[in-house]
Amino acid sequence: MKTWLMTLAGLAALPALAVTNTLLSISPNSAQQGATAVVVTFTLNPTPPAPGIAVPIQSAMIGGIAGTNLSRPTTTTVTGTFNIPGGETPGTRDVTLTFAGGYLGFKAAGFTITAAPGLAAGLYAIVDTGQ
């Protein structure tokens, strides 16, 4: 049996999962292109019950960006560190947490990547070197 998930890119087939939980909050819920070492805290809805504290977190994804240094300070809280590539397209990303045993935490469009400050597209800097 396949479970279907509607994303901004269309339908995607996921393996059947034991329990899916909506993430209550994501903090911070945005970062600029090129941001490094962004520590993000995810809060799981307590209903249905989150997996026990002994159940390990396997992955935390913001779109296609994988988190590192994952930890579970409490049963309903997960933290991870993210590096946002400089070339990542600005916009919203789905957020997915995957735990051992098939438990999934999910929030559609839960994180926003913002444009890094700089020149607007199509504009160029002209530097006068005095020569």
Backbone as CSV, one residue per row, in Angstrom:
resi,resn,N_x,N_y,N_z,CA_x,CA_y,CA_z,C_x,C_y,C_z
1,MET,0.840,-1.177,0.000,0.000,0.000,0.000,0.884,1.238,0.000
2,LYS,0.559,2.194,-0.839,1.295,3.452,-0.891,0.426,4.558,-0.322
3,THR,1.085,5.474,0.350,0.430,6.678,0.844,0.820,7.798,-0.095
4,TRP,-0.127,8.612,-0.511,0.153,9.705,-1.442,0.185,11.007,-0.680
5,LEU,1.135,11.843,-1.017,1.327,13.129,-0.379,1.288,14.195,-1.456
6,MET,0.448,15.212,-1.272,0.380,16.307,-2.235,1.360,17.378,-1.802
7,THR,2.312,17.689,-2.688,3.282,18.738,-2.416,3.120,19.811,-3.482
8,LEU,3.879,20.892,-3.355,3.817,21.951,-4.352,4.276,21.441,-5.712
9,ALA,5.103,20.395,-5.717,5.604,19.848,-6.966,4.645,18.814,-7.564
10,GLY,3.603,18.446,-6.844,2.655,17.447,-7.342,2.545,16.286,-6.384
11,LEU,2.000,15.187,-6.880,1.830,14.004,-6.047,3.141,13.251,-5.915
12,ALA,3.410,12.753,-4.725,4.592,11.941,-4.489,4.177,10.723,-3.683
13,ALA,4.643,9.563,-4.078,4.326,8.340,-3.351,5.306,8.184,-2.200
14,LEU,4.775,7.904,-1.023,5.595,7.632,0.151,5.277,6.226,0.622
15,PRO,6.241,5.567,1.245,5.901,4.271,1.823,4.879,4.474,2.928
16,ALA,4.031,3.472,3.150,3.029,3.564,4.213,3.746,3.762,5.539
17,LEU,3.301,4.714,6.331,3.920,5.024,7.611,2.955,4.705,8.740
18,ALA,3.516,4.357,9.877,2.691,3.965,11.008,1.836,5.128,11.516
19,VAL,2.441,6.279,11.743,1.722,7.423,12.301,2.264,8.698,11.666
20,THR,1.362,9.596,11.290,1.773,10.904,10.789,1.280,11.958,11.767
21,ASN,2.143,12.894,12.102,1.841,13.928,13.070,2.127,15.280,12.433
22,THR,1.284,16.249,12.703,1.504,17.604,12.214,2.443,18.326,13.171
23,LEU,3.410,19.021,12.617,4.296,19.820,13.451,3.547,21.070,13.901
24,LEU,3.565,21.333,15.200,2.888,22.520,15.737,3.649,23.796,15.431
25,SER,4.983,23.722,15.563,5.773,24.926,15.307,7.166,24.564,14.838
26,ILE,7.764,25.523,14.142,9.126,25.425,13.641,9.761,26.782,13.929
27,SER,10.891,26.766,14.655,11.494,28.032,15.044,13.012,27.961,14.924
28,PRO,13.629,28.858,14.150,12.972,29.840,13.303,12.322,29.130,12.122
29,ASN,11.383,29.803,11.478,10.695,29.196,10.334,11.155,29.796,9.004
30,SER,12.301,30.494,9.030,12.869,31.029,7.794,14.368,31.255,7.984
31,ALA,15.074,31.281,6.851,16.503,31.601,6.844,16.861,32.077,5.442
32,GLN,17.932,32.859,5.361,18.391,33.387,4.070,19.234,32.352,3.328
33,GLN,19.276,32.514,2.011,20.206,31.736,1.202,21.602,31.916,1.783
34,GLY,22.362,30.843,1.843,23.736,30.921,2.331,23.893,30.911,3.838
35,ALA,22.786,30.865,4.585,22.888,30.845,6.049,23.506,29.524,6.497
36,THR,24.391,29.580,7.473,25.041,28.370,7.970,24.768,28.193,9.457
37,ALA,24.812,26.949,9.877,24.649,26.577,11.282,23.360,27.139,11.887
38,VAL,22.262,27.056,11.131,20.962,27.518,11.624,20.364,26.401,12.478
39,VAL,20.218,26.646,13.772,19.634,25.654,14.675,18.128,25.847,14.667
40,VAL,17.422,24.810,14.234,15.966,24.860,14.106,15.347,23.915,15.124
41,THR,14.303,24.399,15.814,13.562,23.588,16.780,12.196,23.268,16.205
42,PHE,11.854,21.989,16.207,10.576,21.489,15.710,9.761,20.989,16.891
43,THR,8.487,21.391,16.964,7.620,20.928,18.042,6.515,20.074,17.451
44,LEU,6.445,18.816,17.910,5.418,17.876,17.469,4.122,18.092,18.225
45,ASN,3.017,17.886,17.538,1.711,17.895,18.184,1.655,16.705,19.140
46,PRO,1.199,16.883,20.388,1.138,15.754,21.313,0.017,14.752,20.985
47,THR,-0.864,15.093,20.017,-1.943,14.193,19.634,-1.886,13.976,18.129
48,PRO,-1.684,12.791,17.572,-1.489,11.557,18.329,-0.170,11.607,19.089
49,PRO,-0.018,10.751,20.078,1.199,10.820,20.893,2.465,10.716,20.044
50,ALA,3.437,11.533,20.400,4.747,11.463,19.743,5.417,10.164,20.161
51,PRO,6.365,9.683,19.355,7.058,8.457,19.766,7.818,8.690,21.060
52,GLY,8.005,7.628,21.823,8.723,7.730,23.091,10.104,8.330,22.905
53,ILE,10.626,8.911,23.960,11.919,9.598,23.902,13.040,8.660,23.456
54,ALA,12.889,7.356,23.666,13.921,6.392,23.270,13.897,6.093,21.771
55,VAL,12.826,6.507,21.064,12.737,6.263,19.619,13.587,7.311,18.908
56,PRO,14.603,6.866,18.183,15.525,7.840,17.579,14.933,8.576,16.380
57,ILE,15.353,9.812,16.238,15.039,10.596,15.043,16.021,10.143,13.966
58,GLN,15.510,9.803,12.780,16.372,9.336,11.701,16.768,10.463,10.758
59,SER,15.836,11.392,10.506,16.173,12.501,9.618,15.258,13.684,9.870
60,ALA,15.781,14.858,9.554,15.010,16.103,9.558,15.320,16.778,8.234
61,MET,14.279,17.066,7.463,14.457,17.627,6.124,13.656,18.919,5.979
62,ILE,14.303,19.935,5.439,13.634,21.162,5.015,13.735,21.126,3.501
63,GLY,12.653,20.743,2.844,12.728,20.472,1.411,13.736,19.363,1.197
64,GLY,14.757,19.601,0.389,15.800,18.611,0.160,17.044,18.828,1.000
65,ILE,16.968,19.715,1.992,18.129,20.042,2.826,18.053,19.223,4.108
66,ALA,19.057,18.383,4.328,19.079,17.513,5.508,19.711,18.227,6.696
67,GLY,19.101,18.028,7.857,19.653,18.563,9.088,20.717,17.639,9.658
68,THR,21.606,18.201,10.446,22.640,17.439,11.138,22.516,17.711,12.627
69,ASN,23.297,17.009,13.422,23.294,17.200,14.884,21.879,17.109,15.451
70,LEU,21.123,16.112,15.009,19.735,15.973,15.452,19.682,15.501,16.898
71,SER,18.745,16.083,17.659,18.566,15.677,19.057,17.099,15.815,19.443
72,ARG,16.738,15.145,20.547,15.375,15.207,21.089,15.436,15.608,22.553
73,PRO,15.427,16.898,22.834,15.481,17.326,24.235,14.261,16.890,25.038
74,THR,13.100,16.784,24.373,11.882,16.298,25.019,11.156,15.377,24.043
75,THR,10.103,14.737,24.507,9.337,13.827,23.654,8.758,14.542,22.445
76,THR,8.351,15.794,22.589,7.698,16.514,21.496,8.597,17.548,20.813
77,THR,9.895,17.561,21.143,10.800,18.558,20.577,12.001,17.887,19.911
78,VAL,12.319,18.363,18.711,13.501,17.918,17.973,14.268,19.164,17.555
79,THR,15.593,19.098,17.647,16.415,20.197,17.133,17.385,19.641,16.091
80,GLY,17.759,20.495,15.150,18.722,20.129,14.129,19.414,21.365,13.602
81,THR,20.577,21.164,13.010,21.356,22.255,12.445,21.296,22.157,10.925
82,PHE,21.048,23.286,10.274,20.885,23.320,8.820,21.810,24.350,8.198
83,ASN,22.353,24.000,7.040,23.127,24.920,6.212,22.335,25.122,4.927
84,ILE,21.917,26.351,4.690,21.116,26.666,3.505,22.069,27.035,2.366
85,PRO,22.083,26.262,1.282,22.994,26.595,0.177,22.736,27.993,-0.375
86,GLY,23.808,28.662,-0.782,23.692,30.010,-1.336,22.861,30.060,-2.603
87,GLY,22.850,28.982,-3.369,22.090,28.949,-4.612,20.683,28.400,-4.472
88,GLU,20.262,28.132,-3.233,18.909,27.591,-3.017,17.864,28.625,-3.443
89,THR,16.874,28.204,-4.187,15.829,29.107,-4.676,14.965,29.585,-3.513
90,PRO,14.738,30.895,-3.393,13.855,31.391,-2.331,12.445,30.823,-2.476
91,GLY,11.778,30.653,-1.359,10.397,30.148,-1.345,10.173,29.210,-0.183
92,THR,8.966,28.661,-0.120,8.604,27.784,0.993,9.046,26.352,0.723
93,ARG,9.262,25.625,1.813,9.653,24.218,1.750,8.810,23.426,2.745
94,ASP,8.467,22.197,2.353,7.838,21.271,3.288,8.892,20.814,4.284
95,VAL,8.450,20.516,5.508,9.351,20.047,6.561,8.915,18.642,6.961
96,THR,9.881,17.729,7.032,9.586,16.343,7.383,10.582,15.832,8.410
97,LEU,10.059,15.255,9.490,10.878,14.553,10.477,10.530,13.076,10.361
98,THR,11.534,12.215,10.330,11.302,10.779,10.251,11.963,10.110,11.446
99,PHE,11.171,9.289,12.140,11.646,8.560,13.307,11.713,7.074,12.988
100,ALA,12.494,6.334,13.759,12.529,4.879,13.631,11.116,4.341,13.846
101,GLY,10.783,3.281,13.149,9.461,2.673,13.300,8.407,3.286,12.399
102,GLY,8.799,4.249,11.543,7.855,4.793,10.579,7.059,5.988,11.038
103,TYR,7.343,6.549,12.193,6.635,7.738,12.663,7.129,8.940,11.868
104,LEU,6.209,9.793,11.443,6.531,10.938,10.591,5.933,12.206,11.172
105,GLY,6.740,13.268,11.255,6.245,14.605,11.576,6.319,15.429,10.308
106,PHE,5.271,16.194,9.995,5.220,16.878,8.702,4.512,18.222,8.828
107,LYS,4.992,19.194,8.067,4.296,20.468,7.928,4.528,20.988,6.517
108,ALA,3.446,21.108,5.748,3.528,21.638,4.388,3.908,23.114,4.449
109,ALA,4.831,23.521,3.592,5.275,24.915,3.504,5.634,25.476,4.880
110,GLY,6.295,24.652,5.701,6.606,25.045,7.076,7.847,25.899,7.249
111,PHE,8.635,26.046,6.184,9.876,26.815,6.291,10.043,27.646,5.029
112,THR,10.545,28.869,5.182,10.738,29.761,4.039,12.204,30.123,3.899
113,ILE,12.718,29.964,2.689,14.073,30.414,2.374,13.937,31.769,1.697
114,THR,14.622,32.760,2.256,14.534,34.124,1.735,15.793,34.442,0.930
115,ALA,15.673,35.414,0.049,16.802,35.829,-0.784,17.854,36.514,0.074
116,ALA,19.099,36.212,-0.212,20.198,36.889,0.465,20.275,38.318,-0.047
117,PRO,20.691,39.255,0.799,20.818,40.627,0.316,21.885,40.697,-0.770
118,GLY,21.673,41.554,-1.716,22.633,41.696,-2.799,21.999,42.446,-3.945
119,LEU,22.606,42.382,-5.080,22.093,43.061,-6.262,20.867,42.331,-6.782
120,ALA,19.903,43.076,-7.257,18.716,42.484,-7.862,19.120,41.751,-9.128
121,ALA,18.351,40.736,-9.473,18.635,39.967,-10.688,18.726,40.888,-11.891
122,GLY,19.725,40.679,-12.706,19.873,41.460,-13.921,20.666,42.737,-13.744
123,LEU,21.020,43.112,-12.514,21.817,44.302,-12.288,23.277,43.921,-12.078
124,TYR,24.165,44.777,-12.486,25.583,44.506,-12.373,26.246,45.683,-11.683
125,ALA,27.285,45.404,-10.913,28.057,46.471,-10.287,29.122,46.940,-11.259
126,ILE,29.303,48.248,-11.334,30.364,48.826,-12.161,31.361,49.444,-11.208
127,VAL,32.575,48.958,-11.299,33.622,49.421,-10.396,34.581,50.305,-11.171
128,ASP,34.798,51.547,-10.676,35.743,52.473,-11.296,37.073,52.280,-10.615
129,THR,38.045,51.741,-11.335,39.365,51.521,-10.767,40.278,52.732,-10.928
130,GLY,39.792,53.781,-11.577,40.581,54.996,-11.738,41.599,54.909,-12.856
131,GLN,41.547,53.902,-13.655,42.535,53.768,-14.737,41.942,54.115,-16.066
